[in-house]
């Protein structure tokens, strides 16, 4: 079994650096996926209210028999539930779905700058953390202006900003802002929705290390200090994505991948412009 690494958060908590993303995982597939992930060594699981699979994840983790203290669970507040009181109500739903007493990390899923109220939403997060119901609080898909407003109006810095991030969409300026403020960057869609797996640069580095393209890309995230949550429902791929702690990329590898950045590499919604599902 590969040896997990951990990231220290600014609030003193630790998060396993590699987790399993559960977007688009169905309730029927969840038990087998979680069993495969736990067998491979995963203990960090990322879900969201909008994924409609919180209950399936909670049931699968409970059925596994793994001690709660060994697990790190993240969920996210949906777009249509911004605002102080609505956040508190939705958090209660999430916790009932997951069957947990405390949540390790809670994120605002999207800033929703046109229609949302992320400042009051985050104030509810702060209250829930003070009550001991959440260990760590953060955000997802926040750009620098969103973060500046949030910090200025609440006085609290989120510990994590989960953003789309891959070798072909590296978000270097936003990462630098995160770093400056002690915000840990977490990568969703870390393989660029598979776009980077056929890249010749990645293929050459993979051959050099005797690893797969996916393992090289996940290793790139690890060595940059990111938290990374690859998603798969395939047991072999789940294990492969976790077997990344027994090799390292060298300076030349990192430089070559760093040059793959593409300003047009975004595969998901732009947080400032997109049409969002109001769950």
Secondary structure as a PSIPRED ss2 file (coil, helix, strand):
# PSIPRED VFORMAT (PSIPRED V4.0)

   1 X C   1.000  0.000  0.000
   2 X C   1.000  0.000  0.000
   3 X C   1.000  0.000  0.000
   4 X C   1.000  0.000  0.000
   5 X C   1.000  0.000  0.000
   6 X E   0.000  0.000  1.000
   7 X E   0.000  0.000  1.000
   8 X E   0.000  0.000  1.000
   9 X C   1.000  0.000  0.000
  10 X C   1.000  0.000  0.000
  11 X C   1.000  0.000  0.000
  12 X C   1.000  0.000  0.000
  13 X C   1.000  0.000  0.000
  14 X E   0.000  0.000  1.000
  15 X E   0.000  0.000  1.000
  16 X E   0.000  0.000  1.000
  17 X C   1.000  0.000  0.000
  18 X E   0.000  0.000  1.000
  19 X C   1.000  0.000  0.000
  20 X E   0.000  0.000  1.000
  21 X E   0.000  0.000  1.000
  22 X C   1.000  0.000  0.000
  23 X C   1.000  0.000  0.000
  24 X C   1.000  0.000  0.000
  25 X C   1.000  0.000  0.000
  26 X C   1.000  0.000  0.000
  27 X H   0.000  1.000  0.000
  28 X H   0.000  1.000  0.000
  29 X H   0.000  1.000  0.000
  30 X H   0.000  1.000  0.000
  31 X H   0.000  1.000  0.000
  32 X H   0.000  1.000  0.000
  33 X H   0.000  1.000  0.000
  34 X H   0.000  1.000  0.000
  35 X H   0.000  1.000  0.000
  36 X H   0.000  1.000  0.000
  37 X H   0.000  1.000  0.000
  38 X H   0.000  1.000  0.000
  39 X H   0.000  1.000  0.000
  40 X H   0.000  1.000  0.000
  41 X C   1.000  0.000  0.000
  42 X C   1.000  0.000  0.000
  43 X C   1.000  0.000  0.000
  44 X E   0.000  0.000  1.000
  45 X E   0.000  0.000  1.000
  46 X E   0.000  0.000  1.000
  47 X C   1.000  0.000  0.000
  48 X C   1.000  0.000  0.000
  49 X H   0.000  1.000  0.000
  50 X H   0.000  1.000  0.000
  51 X H   0.000  1.000  0.000
  52 X C   1.000  0.000  0.000
  53 X C   1.000  0.000  0.000
  54 X H   0.000  1.000  0.000
  55 X H   0.000  1.000  0.000
  56 X H   0.000  1.000  0.000
  57 X H   0.000  1.000  0.000
  58 X H   0.000  1.000  0.000
  59 X H   0.000  1.000  0.000
  60 X H   0.000  1.000  0.000
  61 X H   0.000  1.000  0.000
  62 X H   0.000  1.000  0.000
  63 X H   0.000  1.000  0.000
  64 X H   0.000  1.000  0.000
  65 X C   1.000  0.000  0.000
  66 X C   1.000  0.000  0.000
  67 X C   1.000  0.000  0.000
  68 X H   0.000  1.000  0.000
  69 X H   0.000  1.000  0.000
  70 X H   0.000  1.000  0.000
  71 X C   1.000  0.000  0.000
  72 X E   0.000  0.000  1.000
  73 X E   0.000  0.000  1.000
  74 X E   0.000  0.000  1.000
  75 X E   0.000  0.000  1.000
  76 X E   0.000  0.000  1.000
  77 X E   0.000  0.000  1.000
  78 X C   1.000  0.000  0.000
  79 X H   0.000  1.000  0.000
  80 X H   0.000  1.000  0.000
  81 X H   0.000  1.000  0.000
  82 X C   1.000  0.000  0.000
  83 X C   1.000  0.000  0.000
  84 X H   0.000  1.000  0.000
  85 X H   0.000  1.000  0.000
  86 X H   0.000  1.000  0.000
  87 X H   0.000  1.000  0.000
  88 X H   0.000  1.000  0.000
  89 X H   0.000  1.000  0.000
  90 X H   0.000  1.000  0.000
  91 X H   0.000  1.000  0.000
  92 X H   0.000  1.000  0.000
  93 X H   0.000  1.000  0.000
  94 X H   0.000  1.000  0.000
  95 X H   0.000  1.000  0.000
  96 X H   0.000  1.000  0.000
  97 X H   0.000  1.000  0.000
  98 X H   0.000  1.000  0.000
  99 X C   1.000  0.000  0.000
 100 X C   1.000  0.000  0.000
 101 X C   1.000  0.000  0.000
 102 X C   1.000  0.000  0.000
 103 X E   0.000  0.000  1.000
 104 X E   0.000  0.000  1.000
 105 X E   0.000  0.000  1.000
 106 X E   0.000  0.000  1.000
 107 X E   0.000  0.000  1.000
 108 X E   0.000  0.000  1.000
 109 X C   1.000  0.000  0.000
 110 X C   1.000  0.000  0.000
 111 X C   1.000  0.000  0.000
 112 X C   1.000  0.000  0.000
 113 X C   1.000  0.000  0.000
 114 X C   1.000  0.000  0.000
 115 X C   1.000  0.000  0.000
 116 X C   1.000  0.000  0.000
 117 X C   1.000  0.000  0.000
 118 X H   0.000  1.000  0.000
 119 X H   0.000  1.000  0.000
 120 X H   0.000  1.000  0.000
 121 X H   0.000  1.000  0.000
 122 X H   0.000  1.000  0.000
 123 X H   0.000  1.000  0.000
 124 X H   0.000  1.000  0.000
 125 X H   0.000  1.000  0.000
 126 X H   0.000  1.000  0.000
 127 X H   0.000  1.000  0.000
 128 X H   0.000  1.000  0.000
 129 X H   0.000  1.000  0.000
 130 X H   0.000  1.000  0.000
 131 X C   1.000  0.000  0.000
 132 X C   1.000  0.000  0.000
 133 X C   1.000  0.000  0.000
 134 X E   0.000  0.000  1.000
 135 X E   0.000  0.000  1.000
 136 X E   0.000  0.000  1.000
 137 X E   0.000  0.000  1.000
 138 X E   0.000  0.000  1.000
 139 X E   0.000  0.000  1.000
 140 X E   0.000  0.000  1.000
 141 X C   1.000  0.000  0.000
 142 X C   1.000  0.000  0.000
 143 X C   1.000  0.000  0.000
 144 X H   0.000  1.000  0.000
 145 X H   0.000  1.000  0.000
 146 X H   0.000  1.000  0.000
 147 X H   0.000  1.000  0.000
 148 X H   0.000  1.000  0.000
 149 X H   0.000  1.000  0.000
 150 X H   0.000  1.000  0.000
 151 X H   0.000  1.000  0.000
 152 X H   0.000  1.000  0.000
 153 X H   0.000  1.000  0.000
 154 X H   0.000  1.000  0.000
 155 X C   1.000  0.000  0.000
 156 X C   1.000  0.000  0.000
 157 X C   1.000  0.000  0.000
 158 X C   1.000  0.000  0.000
 159 X C   1.000  0.000  0.000
 160 X E   0.000  0.000  1.000
 161 X E   0.000  0.000  1.000
 162 X E   0.000  0.000  1.000
 163 X E   0.000  0.000  1.000
 164 X E   0.000  0.000  1.000
 165 X C   1.000  0.000  0.000
 166 X E   0.000  0.000  1.000
 167 X C   1.000  0.000  0.000
 168 X C   1.000  0.000  0.000
 169 X E   0.000  0.000  1.000
 170 X C   1.000  0.000  0.000
 171 X C   1.000  0.000  0.000
 172 X H   0.000  1.000  0.000
 173 X H   0.000  1.000  0.000
 174 X H   0.000  1.000  0.000
 175 X H   0.000  1.000  0.000
 176 X H   0.000  1.000  0.000
 177 X H   0.000  1.000  0.000
 178 X H   0.000  1.000  0.000
 179 X H   0.000  1.000  0.000
 180 X H   0.000  1.000  0.000
 181 X C   1.000  0.000  0.000
 182 X C   1.000  0.000  0.000
 183 X C   1.000  0.000  0.000
 184 X E   0.000  0.000  1.000
 185 X E   0.000  0.000  1.000
 186 X E   0.000  0.000  1.000
 187 X E   0.000  0.000  1.000
 188 X E   0.000  0.000  1.000
 189 X C   1.000  0.000  0.000
 190 X C   1.000  0.000  0.000
 191 X C   1.000  0.000  0.000
 192 X H   0.000  1.000  0.000
 193 X H   0.000  1.000  0.000
 194 X H   0.000  1.000  0.000
 195 X C   1.000  0.000  0.000
 196 X C   1.000  0.000  0.000
 197 X C   1.000  0.000  0.000
 198 X C   1.000  0.000  0.000
 199 X C   1.000  0.000  0.000
 200 X H   0.000  1.000  0.000
 201 X H   0.000  1.000  0.000
 202 X H   0.000  1.000  0.000
 203 X H   0.000  1.000  0.000
 204 X H   0.000  1.000  0.000
 205 X H   0.000  1.000  0.000
 206 X H   0.000  1.000  0.000
 207 X H   0.000  1.000  0.000
 208 X H   0.000  1.000  0.000
 209 X H   0.000  1.000  0.000
 210 X C   1.000  0.000  0.000
 211 X C   1.000  0.000  0.000
 212 X C   1.000  0.000  0.000
 213 X H   0.000  1.000  0.000
 214 X H   0.000  1.000  0.000
 215 X H   0.000  1.000  0.000
 216 X H   0.000  1.000  0.000
 217 X H   0.000  1.000  0.000
 218 X H   0.000  1.000  0.000
 219 X H   0.000  1.000  0.000
 220 X H   0.000  1.000  0.000
 221 X H   0.000  1.000  0.000
 222 X H   0.000  1.000  0.000
 223 X H   0.000  1.000  0.000
 224 X C   1.000  0.000  0.000
 225 X C   1.000  0.000  0.000
 226 X C   1.000  0.000  0.000
 227 X E   0.000  0.000  1.000
 228 X E   0.000  0.000  1.000
 229 X C   1.000  0.000  0.000
 230 X C   1.000  0.000  0.000
 231 X C   1.000  0.000  0.000
 232 X C   1.000  0.000  0.000
 233 X C   1.000  0.000  0.000
 234 X C   1.000  0.000  0.000
 235 X H   0.000  1.000  0.000
 236 X H   0.000  1.000  0.000
 237 X H   0.000  1.000  0.000
 238 X H   0.000  1.000  0.000
 239 X H   0.000  1.000  0.000
 240 X H   0.000  1.000  0.000
 241 X H   0.000  1.000  0.000
 242 X H   0.000  1.000  0.000
 243 X C   1.000  0.000  0.000
 244 X C   1.000  0.000  0.000
 245 X C   1.000  0.000  0.000
 246 X C   1.000  0.000  0.000
 247 X C   1.000  0.000  0.000
 248 X C   1.000  0.000  0.000
 249 X C   1.000  0.000  0.000
 250 X C   1.000  0.000  0.000
 251 X H   0.000  1.000  0.000
 252 X H   0.000  1.000  0.000
 253 X H   0.000  1.000  0.000
 254 X H   0.000  1.000  0.000
 255 X H   0.000  1.000  0.000
 256 X H   0.000  1.000  0.000
 257 X H   0.000  1.000  0.000
 258 X H   0.000  1.000  0.000
 259 X C   1.000  0.000  0.000
 260 X C   1.000  0.000  0.000
 261 X C   1.000  0.000  0.000
 262 X C   1.000  0.000  0.000
 263 X C   1.000  0.000  0.000
 264 X C   1.000  0.000  0.000
 265 X C   1.000  0.000  0.000
 266 X C   1.000  0.000  0.000
 267 X C   1.000  0.000  0.000
 268 X C   1.000  0.000  0.000
 269 X C   1.000  0.000  0.000
 270 X C   1.000  0.000  0.000
 271 X C   1.000  0.000  0.000
 272 X C   1.000  0.000  0.000
 273 X C   1.000  0.000  0.000
 274 X C   1.000  0.000  0.000
 275 X C   1.000  0.000  0.000
 276 X C   1.000  0.000  0.000
 277 X C   1.000  0.000  0.000
 278 X C   1.000  0.000  0.000
 279 X C   1.000  0.000  0.000
